[in-house]
Amino acid sequence: MKPTPAHPPKKARWFSHPILSLLLGVSWLALSHSVAPVHLLSAVLIALIVPRLLHPFLGTAAHIRWDAAVRLMLVVLKDVVLSNITVARLVLGPIQAMSPAWLVVPLASDHPMVNAMLATIITTTPGTVSCVVNESRREILVHALNCDDAQAMIDDMNTRYEAPLLHIFGCKEAAASLAQKGPQ
């Protein structure tokens, strides 16, 4: 007799992942360089069928707070631009000006999407690279090209990126504990 899963998979709906459907359809049109009726029909079919076929692998779609997501996106874009300028100055300047460091950034949540997005944001921002996401120890190992104050940099990552991500994905308890902890 087969053991029953703890959470039986939900039946696939046609629009169980609307953002994925939208992205697939738009990507197909962009790749085809055409909005001819045949390409529009292909985009609609791909947008409907692929998420439905992938449903067992995708799980349920996350509920996202879009206003907070847009604010975080603007913060990250600003940080990427400013970090590019900072890294260019460091790379073009004397090597002695750099102070590389390995940082252990504690995670406030065990939410896999929050942790993956935090690691992605850290890596996307020039000058830092997330090397290991250790969810069992609830930490991310980050390499910083230049770090004068390790704790300040860790606190900055937690407040600028992780706290908004926790809010975006509705992790209220973890966001509250991170807010209470504050910069150390």
C-alpha positions, 0 to 999 in steps of 0.5 A, a space after each residue: 500500500 502506498 503512503 499518502 502524501 501529507 499534502 495531496 497536490 491540488 488539481 491544476 487550474 488553467 490560470 494557477 500561475 498567471 504571472 508565469 503564463 503572462 511571462 511565457 506569452 510575452 517571451 514567445 512574442 518577443 522571441 518570434 519578433 512578430 504579433 502576427 495572428 499565428 504568433 499570438 495564437 502560439 503565445 496564448 497556447 504556450 501561456 495556457 498549456 506550459 504552466 498546466 503541464 508544469 503544475 506538479 513541479 511548481 506548487 502553488 503560486 505565492 501571494 505577493 504584495 506588489 506595492 512592496 515588491 515595486 518599492 524593493 525593485 526600485 531600492 535594488 535598482 538604485 543600489 545596483 547603479 551606486 554599487 557599479 560606481 563604487 566597484 569601478 572606483 575600487 577596481 580602477 584605484 589602488 589594490 590596497 584600498 580594497 578590504 575584502 571580507 566573508 560575511 555570515 548573514 543570518 536569515 530571519 525566515 526559512 521561507 525558500 522564496 525569500 532566501 532565494 530572492 535575497 541571495 539573488 539580490 545580494 549577487 546582483 548587487 556589484 561588490 557582493 556575491 552570495 556563495 552558500 545559502 545554508 537553510 538548515 543553519 539559516 544563514 547566507 555566506 556572502 563575499 564582499 569585495 570591500 567591507 569596512 564594517 562587517 556588522 553594518 553591512 550585514 544589518 544593511 542587507 537584512 534591513 534593505 533587502 530581507 525585511 522587505 522580502 519578508 513583507 512581500 511574501 507575508 512572513 509577518 512573524 519573521 519580519 517582526 522579529 527582524 524589525 525588533 532586532 534592528 541594527 546592532 
